[in-house]
Amino acid sequence: MRLVDGNLYFKKISKNNEQYNYLNENINCDILIIGAGVSGAITAYYMAEEGYNVVVVDKNIVGYGSTSANIGIIDVQLGMELSKLTKIIGEKKTKKCINLMIDSIDELKKIVSKLGNKNSINFKRTNSVYYTDKYMNKNAIVKEYNTKINAGIGAKFLNESNIIDLKYGIELEDASATMNIYEFTKEIISYISKKENVRVYEHTEAYEIKSKEDYVDVITNNKFKIKANKVIITEGAEVIKYFPEIPIELYKTYNIVTEPIDSLKNYYTNFTARNTDVPFNYMRFTEDDRIIFGGQMTRITAKENNDVIAKQLSNSRYRKLFKTLQETFFGLKDINVKCCFSGVFAETKDSLPIIDEIIGMPNVYCNLSYGINGILFSVVGAKMLKEINKEYYARDMHMFGLKR
Ligand SMILES: Cc1cc2nc3c(=O)[nH]c(=O)nc-3n(C[C@H](O)[C@H](O)[C@H](O)COP(=O)(O)OP(=O)(O)OC[C@H]3O[C@@H](n4cnc5c(N)ncnc54)[C@H](O)[C@@H]3O)c2cc1C
């Protein structure tokens, strides 16, 4: 499965070219992390800080999966309306999820403070906007606003914006952030790989996982064995290839990065936003006055396996996306496109992550965080999984179980 396609902006501007050897011997460790995308990097960070003997393997190169297309919106507002999630999991658990995500923004800031290349990572706290450009959607926005207020989330009702075509919206103060996730992932791996208790291997595929009562043997593509007390799978969307029974569906989403727009300086841009459309559009701004605009999300079909058809589909989706971008930022002239790229991500039915021990595989866990809140939930999962080597389950892990 091709996870990303097109002209990947964040990979293009990256300054970190560090490389890691492949595994060429049998080894032992406390915790083996399979997959070095942003979820694997964050999980490995927390495990390394706990002092465990950690091994990270990636079958490819650090950050080259969906992470290389991640556009770095760190938003507390869920992919699903709060009112809908409340109906599925109840008010108490919904509130818990929001609080876990709010704490995770602060956690990300703390992690960034320890890393090199902070200027390239560019962590910036912003407001979060959820909006509609249609008068007829007023009721949906009012309903969501009331659910947020009832859940104790301080929200401001909007009925105008000087930059986007907004009829009604909700703004949450400091409930979002932006950063360069590809660089962040590379920098975390680079930071932990210098610690004595961490080893990182690229071009090392976990080929077979043999789960035992007290430990796990993982066989790599080169037939070496990693014996680990616990294994954490952070394979992203590709997990479906290795564990087809995982309850997720695959989607593709499309993104445009514009050239710097001088006139953006005259507008209020300290926010990230997404609209109520199905499928929705999302947007953020960069430090050098670009707009990053995404959407046109579609379920992956067999057609995507045909390169020619996939390219035609992509081109028509980029065109539609650009038209929506122009309509959204109707007051801005001379918007030129710098890069277009797409990426595959997975989604669960309730938009929440899967953080659990794999059924029938003792000592094998997963931290699978998908969709629009993927990064924040990766932090939530990593913090919960920190306890597993002490044979202790974090209190709230049941909310994200495989069979919830
Ligand atoms: C275009 C796009 C934009 C997104 N933007 C955002 C955003 O702004 N904010 C947000 O919160 N979320 C976003 N997401 C969702 C999600 O957070 C990202 O997809 C995230 O980068 C996924 O990270 P990951 O580490 O789970 O997966 P990946 O980055 O795909 O990493 C998995 C890694 O596992 C490796 N691997 C797989 N199988 C094996 C194996 N058997 N052995 C060894 N290695 C293996 C792969 O090589 C890969 O490097 C976006 C997703 C897409 C597609």
The ligand as an SDF file (V2000), in Angstrom:
LIG
                    3D

 53 58  0  0  0  0  0  0  0  0999 V2000
   -2.2090   13.5520    4.8530 C   0  0  0  0  0  0  0  0  0  0  0  0
   -2.3950   13.3490    6.3360 C   0  0  0  0  0  0  0  0  0  0  0  0
   -2.4020   14.4570    7.1920 C   0  0  0  0  0  0  0  0  0  0  0  0
   -2.5740   14.2480    8.5600 C   0  0  0  0  0  0  0  0  0  0  0  0
   -2.5410   15.3590    9.3640 N   0  0  0  0  0  0  0  0  0  0  0  0
   -2.7530   15.1950   10.6870 C   0  0  0  0  0  0  0  0  0  0  0  0
   -2.7240   16.3260   11.5320 C   0  0  0  0  0  0  0  0  0  0  0  0
   -2.5330   17.4620   11.0910 O   0  0  0  0  0  0  0  0  0  0  0  0
   -2.9260   16.1350   12.8530 N   0  0  0  0  0  0  0  0  0  0  0  0
   -3.1380   14.8800   13.3910 C   0  0  0  0  0  0  0  0  0  0  0  0
   -3.2860   14.7630   14.6240 O   0  0  0  0  0  0  0  0  0  0  0  0
   -3.1690   13.7870   12.5980 N   0  0  0  0  0  0  0  0  0  0  0  0
   -2.9890   13.9080   11.2710 C   0  0  0  0  0  0  0  0  0  0  0  0
   -3.0060   12.8100   10.4710 N   0  0  0  0  0  0  0  0  0  0  0  0
   -3.3540   11.4900   11.0650 C   0  0  0  0  0  0  0  0  0  0  0  0
   -2.2210   10.7380   11.8070 C   0  0  0  0  0  0  0  0  0  0  0  0
   -1.8450   11.4150   12.9560 O   0  0  0  0  0  0  0  0  0  0  0  0
   -1.0450   10.5620   10.9400 C   0  0  0  0  0  0  0  0  0  0  0  0
   -1.4110    9.6820    9.9280 O   0  0  0  0  0  0  0  0  0  0  0  0
    0.1960   10.0420   11.7090 C   0  0  0  0  0  0  0  0  0  0  0  0
    1.3220   10.6050   11.0970 O   0  0  0  0  0  0  0  0  0  0  0  0
    0.2870    8.5590   11.7240 C   0  0  0  0  0  0  0  0  0  0  0  0
    1.4660    8.2070   12.3950 O   0  0  0  0  0  0  0  0  0  0  0  0
    1.8080    6.7210   12.7230 P   0  0  0  0  0  0  0  0  0  0  0  0
    3.1220    6.7510   13.4140 O   0  0  0  0  0  0  0  0  0  0  0  0
    0.6680    6.0930   13.4240 O   0  0  0  0  0  0  0  0  0  0  0  0
    1.8950    6.0080   11.2920 O   0  0  0  0  0  0  0  0  0  0  0  0
    3.0480    6.0720   10.1920 P   0  0  0  0  0  0  0  0  0  0  0  0
    3.6290    7.4090   10.0590 O   0  0  0  0  0  0  0  0  0  0  0  0
    2.4980    5.4480    8.9620 O   0  0  0  0  0  0  0  0  0  0  0  0
    4.1770    5.1540   10.8150 O   0  0  0  0  0  0  0  0  0  0  0  0
    4.1080    3.7520   10.8810 C   0  0  0  0  0  0  0  0  0  0  0  0
    5.4990    3.2090   10.6260 C   0  0  0  0  0  0  0  0  0  0  0  0
    5.4820    1.8180   10.8570 O   0  0  0  0  0  0  0  0  0  0  0  0
    6.3640    1.2100    9.9420 C   0  0  0  0  0  0  0  0  0  0  0  0
    5.9840   -0.2060    9.8590 N   0  0  0  0  0  0  0  0  0  0  0  0
    4.7980   -0.7090    9.4310 C   0  0  0  0  0  0  0  0  0  0  0  0
    4.8060   -2.0450    9.5560 N   0  0  0  0  0  0  0  0  0  0  0  0
    6.0160   -2.4050   10.0450 C   0  0  0  0  0  0  0  0  0  0  0  0
    6.6290   -3.6400   10.3840 C   0  0  0  0  0  0  0  0  0  0  0  0
    5.9970   -4.8060   10.2660 N   0  0  0  0  0  0  0  0  0  0  0  0
    7.9060   -3.6350   10.8430 N   0  0  0  0  0  0  0  0  0  0  0  0
    8.5670   -2.4610   11.0070 C   0  0  0  0  0  0  0  0  0  0  0  0
    8.0190   -1.2640   10.6920 N   0  0  0  0  0  0  0  0  0  0  0  0
    6.7650   -1.2250   10.2340 C   0  0  0  0  0  0  0  0  0  0  0  0
    6.1880    1.9980    8.6560 C   0  0  0  0  0  0  0  0  0  0  0  0
    7.3080    1.8910    7.8140 O   0  0  0  0  0  0  0  0  0  0  0  0
    5.9840    3.4300    9.2050 C   0  0  0  0  0  0  0  0  0  0  0  0
    7.1750    4.1680    9.2260 O   0  0  0  0  0  0  0  0  0  0  0  0
   -2.8050   12.9580    9.0950 C   0  0  0  0  0  0  0  0  0  0  0  0
   -2.8090   11.8680    8.2300 C   0  0  0  0  0  0  0  0  0  0  0  0
   -2.5930   12.0460    6.8670 C   0  0  0  0  0  0  0  0  0  0  0  0
   -2.5840   10.8600    5.9810 C   0  0  0  0  0  0  0  0  0  0  0  0
  1  2  1  0
  2  3  1  0
  2 52  2  0
  3  4  2  0
  4  5  1  0
  4 50  1  0
  5  6  2  0
  6  7  1  0
  6 13  1  0
  7  8  2  0
  7  9  1  0
  9 10  1  0
 10 11  2  0
 10 12  1  0
 12 13  2  0
 13 14  1  0
 14 15  1  0
 14 50  1  0
 15 16  1  0
 16 17  1  0
 16 18  1  0
 18 19  1  0
 18 20  1  0
 20 21  1  0
 20 22  1  0
 22 23  1  0
 23 24  1  0
 24 25  2  0
 24 26  1  0
 24 27  1  0
 27 28  1  0
 28 29  2  0
 28 30  1  0
 28 31  1  0
 31 32  1  0
 32 33  1  0
 33 34  1  0
 33 48  1  0
 34 35  1  0
 35 36  1  0
 35 46  1  0
 36 37  1  0
 36 45  1  0
 37 38  2  0
 38 39  1  0
 39 40  1  0
 39 45  2  0
 40 41  1  0
 40 42  2  0
 42 43  1  0
 43 44  2  0
 44 45  1  0
 46 47  1  0
 46 48  1  0
 48 49  1  0
 50 51  2  0
 51 52  1  0
 52 53  1  0
M  END
$$$$
